């Protein structure tokens, strides 16, 4: 079987490529960034380049048209919101030519719109943080003057879904009215009408895996100890936990109502004020810490391809618990933030990590009992690429900090492609 994996620059891409290659499938890796670590994997039989779907969805779909004709993959596997949203309205053109691994059309329209997810959760009795939906800049400005801070400002979608050029719309915390208005306006320029939510204190707990028409095929639960970016992002340190320690019933109720098919990552926060779980979002795709699930015996990538091919794998919800895993690149980025970017991140984060804790995390991460997302002894080159990229960024951070004053935290302007490639989940 031949699988074309898109979005090779995505954080989950090396884990997907390794899992499919180890299962004996021929893997073609395509992406917008030729330096993507997944392209270095020994399991990749061909390396392709495609236009970034966030900059030109039409060109991206046209490229895939040609790639399907040339390479004749049995399955095409998009990894990011951006490529899924670009292919969603064009899925009919690939029917009968290849298995396009997309969730059901009606489910995408809900799961990829955070306002719709909030409404769905309310209809099912799943708790969410208090949420406001300003109808425009004037209402957002008026609301900002009467909120209790901090709050979290989040885009309705990670990317625009109207075919216009767009880069990843990263949410951020706001600590006062002016900060809230600035964050809302910045996100509004990328994806109109962002949401504002109360900032809930507590650990993030996730329920993830693959689903077949709303029924779980494989499942994995974990609690995150730290994340990157500090403004809200992927887990850096996490530990697998028993299903009873996670809101599995809430996640299953949401995905069953959507009749979800494919991979999904449902993220909650356990409110330390009342110990109740509250839904943060549904990620209808592979997630950044996918390798942690694979290391615990959860065949997410393999079952996702089987489902796209019309097969119905036998459900197996077992996995190893108590397994700690970490992302080296995320640890290093948190360390760089504590060293050089504190003023910048203090405006976007709920908490800026202490330098001592960041140094401890980096050192503890090399313990033999901790699983490494990026380093695999049988496939080392993706890890080398990740480390090289992290060190290059560290040198850049250091140079900017020295040039603008220690801790000034200035982030230079970058092209939309560079932003999309570096910020994509």
N, C-alpha and C positions, 0 to 999 in steps of 0.2 A: 504494500500500500504506500502511496506517495501523498505526503501532507505538505501543503504550502503554508508556512507560518508567517503571518504579516506582523508588522510593528516590532521588528527585531530589537529596537532600542528600549522596549518596555522592560520594566524591572522583572516581570514574570517570564520573559522570553527564554533566558537560559534554562530555567526549570522545565519549561514546556518542551524545548528542543531535546534536552537530556532524556526526559521521560519517554518521549515518542521514539527517539533513536534507540534507547535501551529496550524498547518493546519490539524492535526489529523493523520499524517503519522507515522509509526513506524520507528525510526531512529537507525541505528547501526553506531557507531563512531569507526573508525580504524585509527591508526597512528603509526609512528615509535617511538614517545616519549610517554612513559606511563604517564608522568606528564602533558600532553597537557590539557589546561583549558577546551576545548570543551568536554572532557571525563567526566567532573564533572557536566555537565548540567543535569537537572532533566528530560529533554526530551529524553535522551539517554536510550534505552532499552537494549543495549548490547555494551560492550567495547572490542574491538579487537586490536591486535598489528600486524603490517605488517612490512616487511623489508623496509629500506629506499630506494626508487627508484633511488636516486642519487648515491647510493653505489653499488647496485646490481639490475639492472632492470629486469634481468632474474628471480631472486628469488622473486622479487616483483610481477611479472606477474604470476608466479607459485602459489604464495600465494593467489592471487585473484582468480585464477582458482579453488582452493580448497574452498575458501570462498563462491564463487557463488554456488558451488555444495552443501555445507553444509547449508547455510543460505537462499538460493534462493531469493535474493533481486529482486524486480521489476526493480530497477534502481541503478546503481553505479555512484557515483558523485565524480570524482577527483577534487581537489581544487587547485593544484599547477602546474606550468610549468613542474616540474620534473616528476610528475606522469602522466601528459598528454603526455609528450614526450616518457615516457616508454611504455604507452599503445597504442600510435598512430600506431606503426607498427605491433601491435599484436591484433588489434581490431577484426579481422575476427574470432579469436578463441572464442569470446564471443557472436557472432551473433546467435540469436535465443535462447540464454540462459538468457540474461538480457539486459536491455537498458543501454548501456554505454554512458554516457553524454560527448561525445567528439565533437568538431567542425568538419566540413567537412575536409577530408584528405588533399585536395589541399589547403584549407584555412590555415591549420596549418603550412604547409611548408612555407608559406609567412609570416603570422602574427607572428610566433615564431622566425623569423630571422630578426633582426633589419636592416640589410643591404637591405634585400628584401622589408621591409616596407618603407625605404627611397626611393627606386626605384619606388615602387607603388605610393607613395605620389607624386613624381615628375611627373609620367605619368598622374595623375589626377588633377594636378595643385594645390595640397595642399602644402603649404610652410613648410619647415623643416629648422632647423639650418644648417649652412654650415657644411658639413660633409666630412671627409677624410677617405679613406679606404686603409691603408698601406698593401702591399702585402707580407710583411715579416719584420723581425726585422731590417734589414739594412735600408729599406725604412722608417720605423717608426722613426728610429734614425735620419735620414737625415731630415725628415719632422719636427721633434721636434725642430730643430734649427732655423726654419723660421716661426713658428706659433706665433700669437699674443695671449698672455695669459691673463686670465685663459682659459682652455679648459676642456671638459669633455670626459673622456675615458670610453667607455662602451663595454661590451661584445656583440657579435652578438646574443647569446642566454643566457638565465639565467642559463642553465645547458648544459653540453655536450649532444649531441643527438646520439652518436655512441656506446652507451652501456658501455663505460668506466666509472669507478668510478669518481664522480665529486661532488663538493659542490657548493653552490650558488655563482654565479659570480657577485659580487656587483661592479658597476661602481664607479668612483671617479673623483673628480676634480683634475686638475694638474695646478700648478702655475709657472712652469718654465720647461726648456728642460729636466733637469735631472729627475724631478718629473714625467714628461710625459713619459719618457722612462721607468722608474721604474713601473709606473702604467700599461703601455701597456704590458711590459714583464710579469708582475704578472697575468694579465688577459689572456694573450696569453697561459700561462701554463695551464689554466683551460678550456677555450674555444678559439680555435685558431682564430687569425686575428681580434682583437677588432677594433672598429671604434673610431674615434676621432671627436668630434663636438665642435663648438664654444660654449662657456658658455653664454647663453642668459639671461640677467637680466629681472626679471618680475615675476608675480604671476603665479602659475600653475592652470590651469582650466581643468576640466575633464568632459567628456560626457560618461556616462555608462548606463548599463541596460542589457536587453536581446533582441536578434534579431532572427527572423524566416526567413531563406533564404534571409538575407540581409534587411529585413524590421523590424523596431523597434516594439517590443511588449510592453515594458515598458522602461522608460527613466528617467535619473536623471543627473542633472548638478550641479557641485559645484566648488568653488574656495578654494584653500588651503592657509592657512596663515602660517603654519609651518609644518615641516616634520621630520621624523626620518627613517633611519639614516641621518646624516647631509651630507653624501656623495651622497644623492639622495635616496629617499624612499617613504614610505607611509605618507599620510597626518596625522597630529596630531590634528591640529585645522582646521576646514573647515566650510563653510557656503553654503547652497543650494541656487542656483541662478536661475533666469528665463532662459529659453532656448535662449532668445534673447541676453543674456549676455555671451553665450558660442558658440563655433564654431560647432554647431550642424550639419550644412549642410556638413562641411568637414568630420566629423566623420561618418555621414550616407553615404557619397559618398565612403569612404574607405570600410566600412563594406558591402555595397551593391555590390561593385566590387568583394568582396570575397565570396559573397552569404553566409554570416556568420550566423550560427545557434548556439544559446547558449549565455552565459554571455560574456560581453566584456567591457573593460575599456579603453577608448581612451584618452590619456593625451597630453595636449598642454601647451605651455607657451605663455603668452601675453607679447611680447617684449616691454619693457617700452621705448625703443628708437623710435619705429615707431608705437606702439599700435596694431601691427598685431599679429595674432595667428600663432604659429609655432608648428608643430607636434613633440612630443617627442617620443611616442611609442604607440603600441597597445598591451594591455594585454588581451589575449584571455582566460580569466578565471575570477573567482571571485577575487575581489580586497580587500585590507586590510581594507578599511573603508566601507565595505558593510553594516554594521549595520546602518550607517547614511542614506543610501538609504531606508532601511526597516523602519526607524523611520519616514521618510517622506511619507510613504504610497506606496512605490515602491516594488512590490512582486518579487524581482529578483530570489531568491532561488526557490520559488514555480513555477514560469514560466519556469525556467531552467529545472526542472524535467519534467514538462509537455511537453516541447519541445523534451527532450530526449526520452520520451515515444511515440513520434509520434503525439502528440496533437498539436493543433494550437490555443493558447489562443487569445482571442479577444484583439487587441491593446488598451491600455489605457496609454497615455503619461502624465497624470496629476500627480503632486506631490506638496508637500508643499514647498514653497520657504522661504528664510529668516531664516531657522532653523540652528542654530549653534550647532556643535557637536565636541567632542574631544575624544582622546584616553589617558586615565590616564597613562598607561604604557609609551607611547611615551613622554608625558610631563615629567615624572620622568627621563627617559633616557636623555632627553635634559638637564635637570637640572644636572644630574650626569656628563654629558660631559662638561658643563660650570664649574663645580666645580673641576673635577679631570682630565679630558681628553683633555684639551684645545690644548696642543701641538700636540697630535695625530690627533685630528679632524681638526686643522688648516692646516694640510698637505693634508686632503682628502675632505674638505668642501669648499664651496664658501664663506660662512660666518659662524663664530662661534657665537652662540647667546649670548647675554649679560646675566649675572647672574640675574640681576634685572628683565629682561623680563621673564626669565624662572620661577622665583619665582612668578611673577604676573600671568603667565599662569596657574600654579598649583592652585593658590588660586581662580582665576576666574572660573576655571573649575568646581567648586562645586556649582556654581549658579544654582538655580532651573530651569532657562530657557535654560540651556545648556544640550544637550543630551549626555549621557555617553555611549561610545561604550561597555565598559566592565561590567558596573553595571546595572543589571536589578532586580527590587525588587521581581519579580516572579521567578527568576532563578539566585540566588546570587552566587552560588559556583564557576562558571567560573571566576567571578570578584575577588573572594577571591584568587583563584589560580594565576590570573594575578598579583595581588598586592604582593602576597608572592614571586613570581618569581622576580618581579622588586626590592623588598627590598633585596632579597638575592644577586642580582647582584650589588646593591648599596653598600652593605657591602664588596663584592669582589673588586669593583672599589676603595673603600676607602682604603682597605688593600694594594692594589697594588700601589696606589698613595703614601701612607706612606712609603712603602718599597722601592720605586724607586725614591722618591723625588716628591713633590707636582707638579701636572701638567705634570709629565713625560709622561703619556699617554701610557704606555706600555701595549700591549694586549697579554696575554700569548697564546702559541700554544695550539690548541684544536684539538680533533679528527675531522675527516670529518663529522661524524654523528652529533657531537655537533655543528659544524659550520652550517651544513645544517638545523638543527632543530631551531637554534637561528636566522638565517638570512633569512629563507624562507619567502616569502611574504604571 
